[in-house]
Amino acid sequence: MSTETVLYDVAVIGSGPGGYVSAIKGNQLGLRVALIEKYSKFGGTCLHWGCIPTKALLLNADIYDRALNGKEFGILYTDINLDFQQVKARKDKLVKKLSMGTEFLIKKNKISPFRGKGRLIAPGTVQVEGETVTEVRARNIVIATGSEAKLLPGLDLDGQFILTNKEILDLDSVPRSLLVIGGGAVGIEFASIFSRFGTDVTVVEMLPRILPLEDVEISDEIQKLLAKKRIKFLTNARLEDIKVQDGGVHAQVTVGEETKSIIADKALIAIGRRPVSEEIGLEKLRIAVSRGFVTIDRNMQTNVPGVFAIGDVVPTQALAHLASHEGMLAMNYIASGHADPINYELVPNCTFCRPEVASVGLTESAAHERGFDVVTSKFPFAAVSKATILGENEGFVKLVSEKKYKQILGVHMIGPHVTELISEASALIGLEATAGDLSHLIHPHPTVSEGIMEAAHALYSGAAIHI
């Protein structure tokens, strides 16, 4: 075992969007930073098995779907084929390029990289088990070990027929049928990808609706729209049994009093994520943990001074963009003893299916639970010129506000490019804007952003312009 003689200001364990961003921020603040990663490449789940590769596949699915329906746009193809090997190759190329970009940023910011599994063995000391065993010493430690796919108890995950978000990215061909267990963002995105590639997709969700964290109207509408696109849904459903048999997946699903038998080529387990908090030495330092999540305060500090935790390993939303901000907050606090807290109600949620879903702030039911006198408005993308031009005029914008001043409390959307539009909504809620403020902001024409403005007119003056 070798001992790193350098005393770092911070050692970061994990190089996902929380870990590597916090490391860069630390360097910018004048801190000497070590970054520890158990895999051979930096970037974490988001870059290699999550956000980036799935969005690459979603774009391929969009293009293929448009090609198949090119007649509407006067573009006729005599022969349309999906080369899935090329689809996969492009996805891998993009991941590799962005991974190299992350490596460049780490080098540019003079961050000391350590490859191997990091484990806390003493206050201020991380043991790194790689090709050799090294001890890294630091005044502060940031735990950014992320999360992994949650599995069903007793499930035999074979990686060939029963898959998680990792294995499904390595398929060599498009399955004829896919059973998706879980109707959250991950499950719905993969359902949207493969259904447009021609796969017969069935989604099983234990709760009454898919995307259960979204506003009820959003969940109901996206299920209707996706069902029109040949995705089958079983909600209020319980998976009783699943096994590999005869070169496929055989499942038993109970819906109400009825038990259904489902046979599919592949099954994706997408029932959520679990924090990677075991075997990293938390018990050695007596760091507090609840249900597997590391307990932290508003400054991302654990109960042990000098030890911080960020991202999916803490009990906040498991989102890459939030992990990055938590990492920056932690570094600001380490560097100065002060950091502006995160407003967790301003964290946007995005599901990159087609049509897209995005939201920020309070749902209508949450606003009622807070005691607000709630008013809402909706404006359909069918009445937005640019959405019609795009051929993507499904869905709507929904604003949630309080009645007296019509301050905007939540924005919820289904439609084209809403994962981009949601940033405007975050800014509006963060600046405590009212429907009146929003209705007076001039939005360019023709753009899909006009849908937000029109919903504000409906809320502020009682009537939208174009409906």
N, C-alpha and C positions, 0 to 999 in steps of 0.2 A: 504494500500500500504506500502510495506517495501522498505527501501533504502539500497542498498549495500554499506557498509561503506568503503570497499576496493577501492582504486583508482588504476585502472588498467592502464598499459601503452597502451594497445590496447584492444578494444572490437570488435570482428568480428561478423557480422550479417549474418548467413547462414553457413551451415557446409558441403556444397558440396565439390568437388575436389579443388575448389578455396579457400573456407573458412577454411576447416580443415587443408589443407596443409599450408596455410599462418599462421594459429595458431601454428602449430608445428614449423615452421621456426622462428616465433617470439620467442617461448620459447628457441630454440637453440641459438638465438642471445641475450638471457638474458632478454627478455621482459616478463612482467607479462600480461598474455592474458586471456580474457574471450571469450567464444564461445557461441553464441546464436543461437538456432535452434527451429523453430516453430513446426516441427514434432517430434514424440516421439523417432525417431532414427536418428543418425547422418549419413552423407554420401551423402545426397542430391539426386537429380534426377538421376545423373550418376549411383550411386550404386543401387538405389531401383527401378527406372523406366526407365533407359536408357542404358548406355554402358554395364553394367555387366549382367543384365538379358537377354538382346537381344543377347549378344555374347554366353551366355549359350544355348539359343535356337538355335542359328546358328550352334553350335557344334552338338546338337542333330539332326538337319536337315542334317548335313554332314554325320553323322554316319548312319542315316536311308537311305539316298540316296546311300551310299556305299553298304549297306546291300542289297538293291534292285538290285544293279548292281554288286553283288559279283561274278557272273559267269566269268566276264573278268579276275578276279584274281584267278580263280580256287576255289572259296569258294562258295559252294552251300548250300542254306537254303531250307528246306522243308516248313517252315511256318514263314512268316515275318509279324509281327503285330506291330503297333505303339501304345504304352500305353501312351496316352497323359497326364494322371494323374501323371504317373511316371516322364514324361518329366517336367511337371510343378513342381512336388515335388523337383526334383533335382535343378531346377532353384531357387526355394525358399530357399533350403538348402544352396546353394552357396551364395546367397545374405545375408542370415542370418550370415553365417560364416564370410564373409568379413565385414559385419556391426559390428560384435563383434570385429573384428580386428581393425576397426576404433575407436571403443570405448576404446580399450586397448591402442592405440597410444595416444589418448586424455588424458587418465589417466596417462600413463607413462610420458608424457611431462608436467604434472602438470598444465594442462589447466583447468580453471574453467568453467564447463558447466552450461548453463542456458537454460531450455526448455520453450519455449513460443514464441509468435510473437514479434519480436523486432521492435520498432518504435522510431525514433529520436524525442525527445521532447525539447531539449535545447542543446547548444554547450557542447560536452563532456558527454552527458547523453542519455542513451537508456532505454526506458521503455519496460520491458518484460512482456507480458500478457500471463501467463500460468495458472496453478492451482491457483497461487496467482499473484499479480502484484508487480513487483520488478523494481527498478531503478538501472541500472548499470552505474557507472561513469568511464570514461577513458580519458586519454590525447589524444588518437587517436582512430578513428573509421574506420573500413574497412567494406564497404557494399559489401556483396557477396551473394545477394538474388537470383541470377540465373535467370532462364526463365521458361516459361510454354508454352504449345502448343498453337499456334495461331489458332483461329477459324474463320470460315467464318461468315460475318455479318448476323444476323438473324437465324443462324443455331441452331436447337434444339438438343443439345448433350445429348442423353439419357443414355449413358454409357452401354447400352445393345446391341444395334444394330449399332449406330453411335458412334465410339470410337476414343480415342486419344492413344498415346503411353502408357499411364497408363493402361487404361481399357483393351486393347488388351492383356496385359500380364496376365490378370486374367481370360481369357477364360477357360472354363472347357472342351471344346472339340474343335476339328479342324473344322472350318467352311467349308462347301462344296464350297462356293464361297466368294471372298473378293474383294471389290472395294477399291482401294487405291487412295486417292486424294492427289497428290503431288509426284513428281519423284525425290526428293532430297535424301540424304543419309538415312534418317529415313524410308521413304516410300519404297525405294529400298531394304533395309535390311529386312523389314517385308515381302515384296513381295517374296524375296528369301527364307525366312524361310518357309512361308506357302505354297508356290508352291511346295516345296520339301516334305512337309507333305501331299501333295495330293490335296490342295485347288486350285480351278480355280480362278486365280488372274488376275484382270484388273487394270492397272495403268493409271490414268488420269493426264497429266501434261500440264499446261497452256503454258509453253514455248516450243520452237521448239525441245528441246532435254532433256532427263533425265540427272541427275547429271550436271546441267548447269554450275556449278563452275569449272568443270574439262575442260581439253583441249578438243577441238571439236572432235579430232580423238578418244579420250578415250570414250567420251559420245556416239558417234556413234557405236563404237565397242561393248561396254557393252550392249547397247540396242539390238544389233543383237544377241549376245550370250545368253542373258536372254530370248529373244523371242524364241530361239531354245529350251529353257527349259520350254516352254508352258506358259510364262507370256505374256499377251496381253498388248500392249501399245497404248494409244491415246495421241499424242502430238499436240501442237497448239490447245489444247482442252479447252473448258470453261464449267464448271459445272453450269448449269442453275437452277437446282432444285434437292433437295434430301429430301426424307421423308421416315418415317417408315410406312409400309403398309403390311397387310397380313403376319405378322411374318417375314418380311425381309426389305431390303432397296431398294427403287425405285429411280433412278436418271435419270435426263435428261442432256445429255452432247452434246454440239455443237462442231463439228469438221468441219471447213470451212463453207460450206452452209448447211451441213447436221446435223440434230439433232438425236442422238441415245438414245434409252431407254435401261438402264442397270438395271437388277435386281440381287441383291446379298444377301447372308445371313447376311453379315456384311459389314460395311464401316469404313475405317481408315482415319481420317483426319490428313494429314502429310504435311501441307503447310508451315511449318516453326515454329519458336519459337518467343515469345514476352517477353521482359524483365519484371521481377517482380519488378517494381519500384513505384507502386501505394500503398498508405496507409502505407508507411514506414517513413513518416515524412520529406521527402525531401523538401517540401515547407516550413516547419517550420524553416529550416536553410537556405532557399533560395539557395539550391544546384541546379546548372544548369542542365537542362535536355533537350535533343533534340530527338524528335520522341520516347519518352519513355526511351531512353538510358541515363544513367548518363554520363555527359561530364567529361573527365579526361585529364591530361597531360601525358607526357612520364613516369612520376613517379607514375602514377595511382592516382594522387591527384586531387580532385575536385576543384572547384573554392573557396571552403571553406577550409582554412588551417586546417590541422589535420583530414580531412575527405577524405578517399580514397574509390575507388570502383574498383572491379575486376570481371572478368568472363563474363557470359552472360548478365549481367545488364549494361555492357559498350559496345560501338559500335565497338568491334573487333570480330574475328571469334568465334562463339559459340561452342567451343571445350573444353573438360575437361582438356586435357593436357596443353592447353594455359592458362586456368583459374588458374591452379596450379602455372605456372611460373609467371603469373601476381601477384598472391598472395605473392610469395617469393620476387619478386621485390619490392612490396609495403613494406614488412617487412624490407628488407634491407635498404630501404630509411628511414623508421621510425627510425631504430636503429642507422644509421650512417650519414644520410643526403645525402647519395650518393647511386646510384644503376646503374648497367649497363643496358642500355635500351634493350628492346626486338626487335629483327629483325623480323617483322611480315611476311616477305617474306620467312622465314625459318620455318614456322609452317606447319607441314605435315597434309594433309587431307587423311582420310581413310574411305572407305565404305566396310563393312565386308559382302558383298554378296558373291556368288560363281559364277564365279571367283571373287577374291577380286580386289578392285581398290585402288590405293594409289598415291599421288602426292605431290610434294613440289617445290617451286620456281615458275618461270614464265611459263605460257602457251605460246605456239607459237604465238598466236595473241597478248598477252600482251607484249611479247618481241618485236614484230614489232612496237606496239604502243609506246614503250619506245625509239624507234629509233635505235635499234640494227640491224646490218646486220646479219640476222638470218640464221643458218644452223641447220638441225635436222638429227637424225638417228633413226632407229627402228630395233629392233631385236626380232623375234618371239620366244615365249616359246616352240613352236613346234620343234625348233632346239636345245633345252636345254635338255640334257640327263635326269637329275633328274626330270624335269617336265613330261617327257614321262613315267618314272618309276612310278611316282605318279598317272598317268592317268589324269593329269590336265595340258595339254599342250596348252590350249587356251590362247589368249592374247599376249601381247608384252611389251617391254620396249621402251620408247621413250625418247631420250635426246634432249633438246633444248639448243643451245649454240650460242655465237657470232662467226663470221666467222674468224676474224684475229687470235686470240689466242686460239679459241675454248674453252673459259672458259664456264663451265657448268652453265646455267641459270635456268634450270628446268628439273625435272625428273618425268615422268608420266608412270604409269604401270597398266596393267591388267594381273592378273595371280595368280599362287599359292604362298601364303605366302608373297605377296608384301607389306602387312601392316607391316611386320617385316623388309623387305628389305629397306623400305623407310627411315629408320634411317641412313643407309649408305649414301643415297642420300642427306639427310639434312647435314650430316657432310661434304660431298664433296663440296656442294655449299657454306656452311659457311666458309670453308677453301679456297675458291676461286680456287678450283681445275679445271684443264683443262681436256679435253678428253684424252690428252696425259698422264697426271698424273694417271687418272683412268685406262687407258689401261695397264699401267705398274704395277698396283697393282695385285698381284697374288691372284686369288680367288680359293678356294678349289674345287676339282672335285670328284664326281658329286654333285653339289648344284645348286639350282635355282638362286643363286646370280651371276652365270656365265652369265646370261642374261644381267646384267648391264655392265659387262666387255666387252662382245661381242658388245653391242651397242656403247661402247666407241671406240673399234677397228674400227668399221664402220665409226665413226665420225672422228677419228684421222688419220687413214691411208687410208681411203676410202673403206675398205672392212673388213667385219667381217670374222672370221676364219671358223665357222661352218655353213656357208650358201653360 
